[in-house]
Amino acid sequence: MSMIGNRGKLRRLSGLATIGSAVVVATAVAACGSGGSSSTGAASAGSGKTVTIGVIAPFTGSYEDDGKENLQGVETAVQQINAQGGINGAKLKIVSVDATTTGGSAASAAAAQLVSDNPAFVISGPVSAPALPGAPVFERAKIPECTDAFSDKLTSSGYQYMFELPPPGSIIAKGAVPGFLETLSLVAPGATKVAVVYDSNPSQQTLTVPFATALKATGKVKIVSEEEFPLGSTSLAPVAQRIKASDAQILVPGATNPELEAILGPLHAAGVSNIPIYNPGGGSPSGEDYLAALGKDVNGQFAVVQFNHTANLSAAQNKLLTAANNLYSSKFHTPFMGEFGGEAYTCTWDLAQAMQRAKSTDGTAIRNALVGYNYTSGPGSLEVPGKVEYNDKGVNTEGGSVLAEWCKNDLVAVGPNQTHTAQTPKACAP
């Protein structure tokens, strides 16, 4: 699916926002500690022991590729942690359960199953539909959970043990609008007709819907087609037909890989092969499996992401990012570590190092060691913009975004330049 040119100017994009800025504390956290000690009522993460950590993600259904990337990100982090001596002398062991794509009672049951394995902490995501029903289960068990799902409900429901690495969807949506308008002016000058389609995943309710609302409010474009379809849909030719009939000049999808294939295939067959695609929240279109699914048709598409393997952080962080990306790519035979793998990787390091500081596997001790700690270096800081800090509500107050473009079968950060997280993009051939 070829796209319109003029990519080189994208390094000037400046419309992506962060949640806020906390005081930057220069600190380096070592990967291995110096012996464990137990806290009251909790097992010690002592020398020679194994500590179980949990992963709950969709391993079946239309989001299974995304769930697989999450697990692979955790496995990459655990391999590094264990190779460096573990946490307080204890090696980490992963137990994973399938939350399914649509969540509901299946996700609750999977969470309960994981609790029975007594994990020190849990990595969940990347899909909000299964993350939401699992959250109260881990909350009752007082097990810290870090997620790369971005539904606003995950951090607005009063949970004490839920931590959301990316910004809430509503924040991502608002920050994505100026970037969208600048992108539109470069890749489709004069275009004003926009199609917005999305599945019923709760994350799209807090991302794509507010994005469409904020876009309308600018008065600079007209949304000529807006449609929601059931999560997991695979027969979407009618949606594609309505997009074509609307004469849309740019497409904004909120969907999984199979859903996007089910839309883009009929569009392409109908002769609509040159419509620019802008994904306001990354997600499936930012993963390495998106390339496997669509091949060269990914080139020229854009995605707002919170983790990217080409993001330009500090020199030390770039070395860590390259090392993690190389290990992941080699281990799983993928072209790069995508957003879901990268965020699960970062979440794992954040919680593992909190456990190290707590010198305990007690959930409350780990949670208290995580809240308010500012990661400005080390693998736990590799989320854009290179700083991570969770407040008492579980929000990463440092969370930000970059715009990435698929160029030559690689997803490359291209803006905003002023945050020092963007590289000059490659020349992108359709």
C-alpha positions in Angstrom: 0.0 0.0 0.0 1.9 3.0 -1.2 1.8 6.3 0.6 2.4 9.9 -0.4 6.0 11.1 -0.1 7.7 14.1 1.6 8.8 12.2 4.7 12.0 14.0 5.5 10.2 17.0 6.9 8.6 14.9 9.6 11.5 15.3 12.0 10.0 18.8 12.6 6.7 17.4 14.1 6.1 18.9 17.5 2.5 18.1 18.5 2.9 15.1 20.8 2.5 15.8 24.5 3.7 14.3 27.8 1.6 13.9 30.9 3.8 16.1 33.0 7.3 16.6 34.3 8.6 15.4 37.6 11.9 16.4 39.3 14.7 14.4 37.5 16.8 12.5 40.0 20.0 11.1 38.5 20.2 7.5 39.7 21.5 4.2 38.4 20.0 1.0 39.6 22.1 -2.2 39.4 20.5 -5.3 38.0 21.6 -7.6 40.9 21.5 -6.9 44.6 23.5 -7.9 47.6 21.6 -10.6 49.4 18.0 -10.6 50.5 16.2 -10.1 53.8 12.6 -11.1 54.6 9.9 -8.7 55.7 7.1 -9.5 58.1 4.7 -12.0 56.7 6.5 -12.3 53.4 9.0 -14.7 51.8 12.5 -13.4 51.2 14.0 -13.1 47.7 17.2 -14.6 49.2 20.2 -16.2 47.7 19.6 -19.4 45.8 15.9 -19.1 45.6 13.5 -18.8 42.7 10.9 -16.1 42.6 7.8 -16.5 40.4 6.5 -13.6 38.4 3.3 -13.7 36.3 2.3 -12.7 32.8 -1.4 -12.4 31.9 -2.1 -11.5 28.2 -4.2 -12.6 25.3 -2.6 -15.7 23.8 -5.7 -16.7 21.7 -8.0 -14.6 19.5 -7.3 -11.6 17.4 -4.9 -10.0 19.9 -2.8 -13.2 20.3 0.2 -11.7 18.4 0.2 -8.7 20.8 0.0 -11.0 23.8 2.9 -13.0 22.4 5.0 -9.9 22.1 4.3 -9.0 25.7 5.4 -12.3 26.9 8.6 -12.1 24.8 9.4 -8.7 26.3 9.2 -10.2 29.8 11.3 -13.2 28.8 14.0 -10.8 27.4 14.1 -8.9 30.6 14.2 -12.0 32.8 17.0 -13.5 30.7 19.1 -10.3 31.3 18.2 -10.2 35.0 19.0 -13.8 35.7 22.3 -13.5 33.7 23.3 -10.7 36.0 22.6 -12.7 39.2 18.9 -12.3 39.6 17.2 -10.1 42.2 18.8 -10.2 45.6 20.4 -13.5 44.6 17.1 -15.0 43.5 16.4 -16.0 39.9 13.1 -15.1 38.3 10.7 -17.7 36.8 7.8 -16.8 34.6 4.3 -18.3 34.8 1.9 -17.1 32.1 -1.9 -17.5 31.6 -4.2 -16.7 28.7 -6.6 -13.8 29.4 -8.2 -14.3 25.9 -8.8 -11.3 23.6 -12.3 -10.3 24.8 -11.6 -10.7 28.5 -14.7 -10.9 30.7 -15.1 -13.9 33.0 -12.3 -15.8 31.2 -9.8 -13.0 32.1 -11.0 -13.0 35.7 -10.6 -16.8 35.9 -7.1 -16.6 34.3 -6.1 -13.9 36.9 -7.4 -16.1 39.7 -5.4 -19.0 38.3 -2.2 -16.8 38.3 -2.8 -15.6 41.8 -2.8 -19.3 42.9 0.9 -19.5 41.7 1.7 -16.7 44.2 3.7 -14.4 41.9 5.7 -11.6 43.4 4.4 -9.3 40.7 2.4 -9.5 37.4 2.9 -8.0 33.9 -0.3 -7.6 32.0 -1.6 -6.3 28.7 -1.4 -5.1 26.1 -5.1 -5.2 25.7 -7.5 -3.3 28.0 -10.5 -5.7 27.5 -8.8 -8.5 29.4 -6.7 -6.3 31.7 -9.7 -4.6 33.2 -11.4 -7.7 34.7 -8.0 -9.0 35.9 -7.1 -5.9 37.8 -9.5 -6.3 40.8 -8.3 -9.9 41.2 -4.7 -8.8 41.7 -5.8 -5.9 43.8 -7.5 -8.1 46.3 -4.4 -10.3 46.4 -2.2 -7.3 46.9 0.0 -8.3 43.9 1.7 -5.3 42.1 0.8 -5.3 38.4 2.4 -3.3 35.6 0.5 -3.0 32.3 1.0 -1.5 28.9 -2.7 -1.4 28.3 -3.9 2.3 28.3 -7.5 2.4 29.2 -8.2 5.4 31.6 -10.2 3.1 33.8 -7.1 1.1 34.8 -5.7 4.1 36.8 -9.0 5.9 37.7 -10.6 3.1 39.6 -8.8 3.6 42.8 -6.5 0.6 42.6 -3.4 0.7 44.8 -1.5 -2.1 43.0 -2.1 -1.3 39.4 0.6 0.6 37.5 0.1 1.8 33.9 3.4 2.4 31.9 1.9 4.3 28.9 -0.1 7.5 29.3 -3.9 7.0 29.7 -5.6 6.8 26.3 -7.3 10.1 26.6 -4.0 11.8 27.1 -2.5 10.0 24.1 -5.5 11.0 22.0 -5.3 14.7 22.8 -1.5 14.8 22.2 -1.9 12.9 18.9 -4.2 15.5 17.2 -1.6 18.3 16.5 0.8 15.6 15.2 -1.9 14.3 13.0 -2.6 17.7 11.5 1.1 18.3 10.8 1.4 14.8 9.3 -1.6 15.4 7.1 -0.2 18.7 5.8 3.0 16.9 4.7 1.7 13.6 3.3 -1.6 14.8 1.9 -1.6 18.5 1.5 -5.1 19.9 1.2 -6.7 16.7 2.4 -9.6 17.3 4.8 -11.7 14.1 4.7 -10.9 11.6 7.4 -12.3 8.1 8.1 -12.1 6.8 11.7 -12.9 3.1 12.4 -12.2 1.1 15.6 -13.1 -2.1 17.4 -15.0 -2.3 20.7 -11.9 -2.8 22.9 -12.2 -0.4 25.9 -8.8 1.1 25.0 -10.4 2.4 21.8 -13.2 4.0 23.8 -10.5 6.1 25.7 -8.3 6.7 22.7 -9.8 6.6 19.3 -13.2 8.1 20.3 -11.6 11.1 22.1 -9.2 11.5 19.2 -12.0 11.8 16.8 -13.8 14.3 19.1 -10.7 16.5 19.5 -10.1 16.3 15.8 -13.6 17.5 15.0 -13.2 20.4 17.4 -10.2 21.8 15.5 -12.5 22.5 12.5 -9.7 21.8 10.2 -10.9 18.4 8.9 -14.2 16.6 8.4 -14.8 13.1 9.6 -16.7 11.6 6.7 -16.9 8.1 8.1 -16.8 7.0 11.8 -17.7 3.5 12.8 -17.2 1.0 15.6 -17.2 -2.7 15.0 -17.1 -5.7 17.4 -13.7 -6.7 18.9 -12.3 -9.7 17.0 -14.2 -9.1 13.8 -12.7 -10.7 10.7 -15.3 -10.0 8.1 -15.0 -6.2 7.6 -15.5 -5.8 3.9 -18.6 -3.7 4.5 -16.6 -1.3 6.7 -14.0 -1.0 3.9 -16.8 -0.4 1.4 -18.2 2.5 3.5 -14.7 4.0 3.8 -14.3 3.9 0.1 -17.8 5.4 -0.5 -17.0 8.3 1.9 -14.1 9.4 -0.3 -11.9 9.6 2.8 -8.4 10.9 2.1 -6.7 9.5 5.3 -7.6 6.6 7.5 -7.4 6.5 11.3 -7.9 2.9 12.5 -8.1 1.5 16.0 -7.8 -2.2 15.5 -5.8 -5.5 15.7 -3.7 -6.9 13.0 -6.3 -9.3 11.7 -9.0 -6.6 11.8 -6.7 -4.2 9.8 -6.0 -6.9 7.3 -9.8 -7.4 7.0 -10.2 -3.7 6.2 -7.1 -3.0 4.1 -7.5 -6.1 1.9 -10.9 -5.1 0.5 -9.8 -1.5 0.2 -6.8 -2.5 -1.8 -8.9 -4.8 -4.0 -11.3 -1.9 -4.6 -8.4 0.2 -5.9 -7.9 2.3 -2.7 -4.2 1.7 -2.4 -2.8 5.1 -1.7 -4.7 6.3 1.4 -2.4 7.4 4.2 -2.9 5.6 7.5 -2.4 7.3 10.9 -2.6 5.2 14.1 -3.1 7.6 17.0 -2.1 5.1 19.7 0.4 2.7 18.3 -0.9 -0.7 19.4 -1.0 -3.6 16.9 0.3 -1.4 14.0 3.5 -0.7 15.9 4.5 -4.4 16.5 6.9 -6.6 14.7 4.0 -8.9 13.7 2.4 -6.1 11.8 5.2 -6.3 9.3 4.8 -10.1 9.1 1.1 -9.6 8.5 1.2 -6.9 5.8 4.7 -7.0 4.4 5.7 -3.9 2.4 2.2 -2.5 2.7 3.2 -1.2 6.1 5.5 1.3 4.6 4.3 4.9 4.8 2.0 4.2 7.7 2.3 6.3 10.9 1.8 5.4 14.6 2.0 7.4 17.8 4.0 5.2 20.2 5.4 5.3 23.7 8.2 2.8 23.1 10.4 2.6 20.0 13.6 0.8 19.4 15.0 3.8 17.4 14.1 6.4 19.9 17.1 8.6 20.7 17.4 8.8 24.5 20.7 9.4 26.4 23.9 7.8 25.1 23.8 5.3 28.0 20.1 4.5 27.4 20.6 4.1 23.7 23.2 1.4 24.4 20.8 -0.4 26.7 18.0 0.0 24.1 20.2 -1.5 21.4 21.3 -4.4 23.6 17.7 -5.2 24.5 16.5 -4.9 20.9 19.4 -7.1 19.6 18.7 -9.8 22.3 15.0 -9.8 21.6 15.5 -9.9 17.8 18.0 -12.7 18.0 16.0 -14.7 20.6 12.7 -14.5 18.8 13.8 -14.1 15.2 12.0 -10.8 14.6 13.2 -7.7 12.8 13.0 -5.6 16.0 11.4 -5.3 19.5 8.1 -3.7 19.0 6.1 -1.4 21.3 4.4 -4.2 23.2 7.5 -6.2 23.7 9.4 -3.1 24.7 6.9 -1.9 27.2 6.5 -5.4 28.9 10.3 -5.4 29.0 10.4 -2.0 30.8 7.6 -3.0 33.2 9.5 -6.1 34.2 12.6 -4.2 35.0 10.6 -1.5 36.9 9.0 -4.1 39.2 12.0 -6.3 39.5 14.2 -3.4 40.7 11.4 -2.3 43.1 11.6 -5.8 44.5 15.3 -5.4 44.8 15.0 -2.1 46.7 12.3 -3.6 48.9 14.5 -6.7 49.6 11.3 -8.7 49.8 8.8 -10.5 47.7 5.9 -9.0 49.7 3.5 -7.2 47.3 3.0 -4.2 49.5 6.7 -3.7 50.0 7.3 -3.9 46.3 4.4 -1.5 45.6 5.8 1.0 48.1 9.3 0.8 46.7 7.9 1.5 43.2 5.7 4.5 44.0 7.6 7.8 43.6 10.8 6.3 42.4 12.2 8.1 39.3 13.8 5.8 36.7 16.1 8.1 34.7 18.7 5.4 33.7 18.8 1.6 33.3 16.4 -0.7 31.5 13.5 0.5 33.6 13.7 4.0 32.0 13.5 3.1 28.3 9.9 4.2 27.8 9.6 7.6 26.0 11.0 10.1 26.9 13.6 8.1 28.9 12.1 8.7 32.3 9.5 6.7 34.3 7.9 7.5 37.6 4.6 6.1 39.0 2.5 8.1 41.3 0.2 6.8 44.1 -2.6 6.3 41.5 -0.4 4.1 39.3 0.1 6.7 36.6 3.5 7.1 35.0 3.8 10.9 35.3 6.7 11.1 32.9 4.9 9.3 30.1 5.2 10.7 26.6 4.9 9.8 22.9 6.7 9.9 19.7 5.5 9.7 16.1 6.9 6.8 14.2 6.7 5.9 10.5 7.1 2.6 8.8 10.0 3.1 6.4 11.8 0.3 4.5 10.1 -2.3 6.7 11.2 -0.7 9.9 9.3 1.4 12.4 11.3 4.6 12.8 10.8 7.5 15.3 10.4 10.7 13.3 9.1 13.3 15.8 8.7 15.5 17.8 12.3 16.8 17.5 12.1 19.1 20.6 11.9 16.1 23.0 15.2 14.7 21.8 13.5 11.4 21.3 13.5 11.4 17.5 16.0 10.5 14.9 16.1 11.9 11.4 13.9 9.5 9.4 15.1 7.2 6.7 14.0 7.9 3.1 10.8 6.0 3.0 10.2 4.3 -0.3 6.5 3.3 -1.0 
